Amino acid sequence: MKKILLLFPVAVLALLVLLPFLWTISTSLKPLTEVNRYPPEWVSPSMSLKPYGDMFFYLPFSRYTLNSLIVASSATMLTLVVGSLAAFAFARFRFRGRKQILLVLLLSQMLPGASVIIPLFQLLRTAGLYDTHLGLILVHTAVLLPFVIWLLHGFFSGIPTEVEDAALIDGCSRLEALRRVILPLALPGLGATALFAFLGSWNEFFFALILTNTDATQTIPVGIGLFVGEFEDVWNQMSAAAVLFSIPPLILFMAMRRTFVRGLAAGALQ
Amino acid sequence: MRRYTPYMLLTPALLFTVFILVYPMAQNLVNSFRDVSLVREGGGWTGLLNYQHVFGDPVFWLAFRNTVVYAVAGTLLALLIGLGLALVLDMHTGAMSSFAATLYSIPWVISPVVAGFAWKWLLNDHFGILNYWLSSAGIARHGTSWLGNPHTALFCVMVARAWQFYPFAMVMFIAGLQSIPAEQYEAASVDGASRIRRFFHITIPNLRPVSSVLLLLGVIWSFNDFNMVFVMTRGGPINASMVLPVLVREFSFVHFDLGKGSALSVLIFALLVTLSYLYLQVLARRERG
């Protein structure tokens, strides 16, 4: 009984903090007549999944979803390749400038997007990469790299050097040792890092907003962020898009809460 | 040959760093002393003119003030909520508490754009649930446009930002609470200290290091934050909720004045370097202490 009494405030607080999101979910299930009704109601008999279908039909969300998938998965792969090479260097070599390079990487994590956006825009435009998937993939990769290197560095350092030494004695080169021994052992860590990177790119709004310009390249957050100003009359379809777009992050978070929380704490404290 | 291996491994990562950090910083500095426009030929050197334009623009000072309020007050609010929830969760153990922690973390996990969207809809003047409740309770008139009013817009965006950031603070506070040695509490109980005394004399002092890290990190991140303001108000009405990152976009891509935008970017960067330096100092002190 006491336990239930203690749980009551916890549940009330959960409802309270999730209020904006719950209201969006409720809206995403209503027909427009119900959305534009006063007084508003949380649940109504005419609720259905129709806005979810409409949004793909009336708004360009199927295209946005495809763009988001292309950009986020490519950026993830590229970040992992480049990041594991760098993390391997930090985890296994002592060399001049190691500390300084780590510091620069750490600082670039504090990077104010607003401070680099204009030159990036100019550069991508000159290179013909403005409003292309590739341009956004490169920018997302660069933005995600520091954190990814930092995470992988931790995972690689946790693998005992003996395993690798054995491979070197067997005649492997350092790079072969990385590919054949370290990477397989670090696979769980690589998986977790990949998820972070994917989410980072999937949720990213600022660079995507400014470096893309047409439906052919714009990602889902850009679609939602821009439509908020323009298509205010279809709140139910926009809510459906917002909810659907949140499902991958939520699933990944639920599945990997422990690693996620540890990564959060580590990323902040290091 | 082996001496060069680490550098070869680092080369791709360093190229990306040059691409995202070194080159833009240098180019920004150059831009800021030139006449660069998005829509016409320019390119002449103009000395400090762009900076004069920024400093002479009243919107800059308004945005500067707003950014400080948004970053500092928003972060403090997030820390308070985070601490409160961490204390509640700390009283419970087991699966339920960990499930609740997951639920409480959702605002941090969803995209900032979705968070901004959800708040904007919640605050909608006619059909938002918040106005319905407030007017039913007689607190506010139905149809109050919280985001359309220059006096309340910034405050609303700030609350939404705090809502997005508090889970991070909560998680860090939980870790901080768990790392307080139980002996300290036990010793205090033996000495007959009340719950409240224990809270103020043991819990709070022990959480001080994590709080200072959170405060600085939160201020830095909110200082950089473009998303919440852009999605909810675009800086309006009439710049009432304008913040510096949104103003960079305004100068550069709405007024097409890349030179002025670059000058503002350089100023933001200088402010952030100062804040980051403070952050590193705090971390260093933590490591020693």
Boltz contact constraints between the chains, C-beta under 6 A:
constraints:
  - contact:
      token1: [A, 10]
      token2: [B, 100]
      max_distance: 6.0
  - contact:
      token1: [A, 14]
      token2: [B, 103]
      max_distance: 6.0
  - contact:
      token1: [A, 17]
      token2: [B, 104]
      max_distance: 6.0
  - contact:
      token1: [A, 20]
      token2: [B, 118]
      max_distance: 6.0
  - contact:
      token1: [A, 20]
      token2: [B, 119]
      max_distance: 6.0
  - contact:
      token1: [A, 20]
      token2: [B, 122]
      max_distance: 6.0
  - contact:
      token1: [A, 21]
      token2: [B, 118]
      max_distance: 6.0
  - contact:
      token1: [A, 23]
      token2: [B, 122]
      max_distance: 6.0
  - contact:
      token1: [A, 23]
      token2: [B, 129]
      max_distance: 6.0
  - contact:
      token1: [A, 24]
      token2: [B, 118]
      max_distance: 6.0
  - contact:
      token1: [A, 36]
      token2: [B, 127]
      max_distance: 6.0
  - contact:
      token1: [A, 39]
      token2: [B, 132]
      max_distance: 6.0
  - contact:
      token1: [A, 40]
      token2: [B, 127]
      max_distance: 6.0
  - contact:
      token1: [A, 40]
      token2: [B, 129]
      max_distance: 6.0
  - contact:
      token1: [A, 40]
      token2: [B, 132]
      max_distance: 6.0
  - contact:
      token1: [A, 82]
      token2: [B, 12]
      max_distance: 6.0
  - contact:
      token1: [A, 82]
      token2: [B, 13]
      max_distance: 6.0
  - contact:
      token1: [A, 85]
      token2: [B, 9]
      max_distance: 6.0
  - contact:
      token1: [A, 86]
      token2: [B, 10]
      max_distance: 6.0
  - contact:
      token1: [A, 86]
      token2: [B, 13]
      max_distance: 6.0
  - contact:
      token1: [A, 88]
      token2: [B, 9]
      max_distance: 6.0
  - contact:
      token1: [A, 89]
      token2: [B, 6]
      max_distance: 6.0
  - contact:
      token1: [A, 89]
      token2: [B, 9]
      max_distance: 6.0
  - contact:
      token1: [A, 89]
      token2: [B, 10]
      max_distance: 6.0
  - contact:
      token1: [A, 93]
      token2: [B, 6]
      max_distance: 6.0
  - contact:
      token1: [A, 95]
      token2: [B, 6]
      max_distance: 6.0
  - contact:
      token1: [A, 108]
      token2: [B, 17]
      max_distance: 6.0
  - contact:
      token1: [A, 108]
      token2: [B, 21]
      max_distance: 6.0
  - contact:
      token1: [A, 110]
      token2: [B, 220]
      max_distance: 6.0
  - contact:
      token1: [A, 110]
      token2: [B, 276]
      max_distance: 6.0
  - contact:
      token1: [A, 112]
      token2: [B, 224]
      max_distance: 6.0
  - contact:
      token1: [A, 112]
      token2: [B, 268]
      max_distance: 6.0
  - contact:
      token1: [A, 112]
      token2: [B, 272]
      max_distance: 6.0
  - contact:
      token1: [A, 114]
      token2: [B, 245]
      max_distance: 6.0
  - contact:
      token1: [A, 114]
      token2: [B, 248]
      max_distance: 6.0
  - contact:
      token1: [A, 114]
      token2: [B, 265]
      max_distance: 6.0
  - contact:
      token1: [A, 114]
      token2: [B, 268]
      max_distance: 6.0
  - contact:
      token1: [A, 115]
      token2: [B, 265]
      max_distance: 6.0
  - contact:
      token1: [A, 115]
      token2: [B, 268]
      max_distance: 6.0
  - contact:
      token1: [A, 115]
      token2: [B, 269]
      max_distance: 6.0
  - contact:
      token1: [A, 116]
      token2: [B, 24]
      max_distance: 6.0
  - contact:
      token1: [A, 118]
      token2: [B, 252]
      max_distance: 6.0
  - contact:
      token1: [A, 118]
      token2: [B, 258]
      max_distance: 6.0
  - contact:
      token1: [A, 118]
      token2: [B, 261]
      max_distance: 6.0
  - contact:
      token1: [A, 118]
      token2: [B, 262]
      max_distance: 6.0
  - contact:
      token1: [A, 119]
      token2: [B, 24]
      max_distance: 6.0
  - contact:
      token1: [A, 119]
      token2: [B, 27]
      max_distance: 6.0
  - contact:
      token1: [A, 119]
      token2: [B, 28]
      max_distance: 6.0
  - contact:
      token1: [A, 120]
      token2: [B, 24]
      max_distance: 6.0
  - contact:
      token1: [A, 142]
      token2: [B, 16]
      max_distance: 6.0
  - contact:
      token1: [A, 142]
      token2: [B, 19]
      max_distance: 6.0
  - contact:
      token1: [A, 142]
      token2: [B, 20]
      max_distance: 6.0
  - contact:
      token1: [A, 145]
      token2: [B, 13]
      max_distance: 6.0
  - contact:
      token1: [A, 145]
      token2: [B, 16]
      max_distance: 6.0
  - contact:
      token1: [A, 203]
      token2: [B, 111]
      max_distance: 6.0
  - contact:
      token1: [A, 205]
      token2: [B, 113]
      max_distance: 6.0
  - contact:
      token1: [A, 205]
      token2: [B, 227]
      max_distance: 6.0
  - contact:
      token1: [A, 206]
      token2: [B, 226]
      max_distance: 6.0
  - contact:
      token1: [A, 221]
      token2: [B, 111]
      max_distance: 6.0
  - contact:
      token1: [A, 221]
      token2: [B, 113]
      max_distance: 6.0
  - contact:
      token1: [A, 224]
      token2: [B, 113]
      max_distance: 6.0
  - contact:
      token1: [A, 224]
      token2: [B, 117]
      max_distance: 6.0
  - contact:
      token1: [A, 225]
      token2: [B, 113]
      max_distance: 6.0
  - contact:
      token1: [A, 225]
      token2: [B, 231]
      max_distance: 6.0
  - contact:
      token1: [A, 228]
      token2: [B, 117]
      max_distance: 6.0
  - contact:
      token1: [A, 228]
      token2: [B, 231]
      max_distance: 6.0
  - contact:
      token1: [A, 235]
      token2: [B, 121]
      max_distance: 6.0
  - contact:
      token1: [A, 242]
      token2: [B, 114]
      max_distance: 6.0
  - contact:
      token1: [A, 242]
      token2: [B, 117]
      max_distance: 6.0
  - contact:
      token1: [A, 246]
      token2: [B, 110]
      max_distance: 6.0
  - contact:
      token1: [A, 246]
      token2: [B, 114]
      max_distance: 6.0
  - contact:
      token1: [A, 249]
      token2: [B, 109]
      max_distance: 6.0
  - contact:
      token1: [A, 253]
      token2: [B, 109]
      max_distance: 6.0
  - contact:
      token1: [A, 257]
      token2: [B, 102]
      max_distance: 6.0
  - contact:
      token1: [A, 261]
      token2: [B, 171]
      max_distance: 6.0
  - contact:
      token1: [A, 264]
      token2: [B, 171]
      max_distance: 6.0
  - contact:
      token1: [A, 265]
      token2: [B, 175]
      max_distance: 6.0
  - contact:
      token1: [A, 268]
      token2: [B, 217]
      max_distance: 6.0
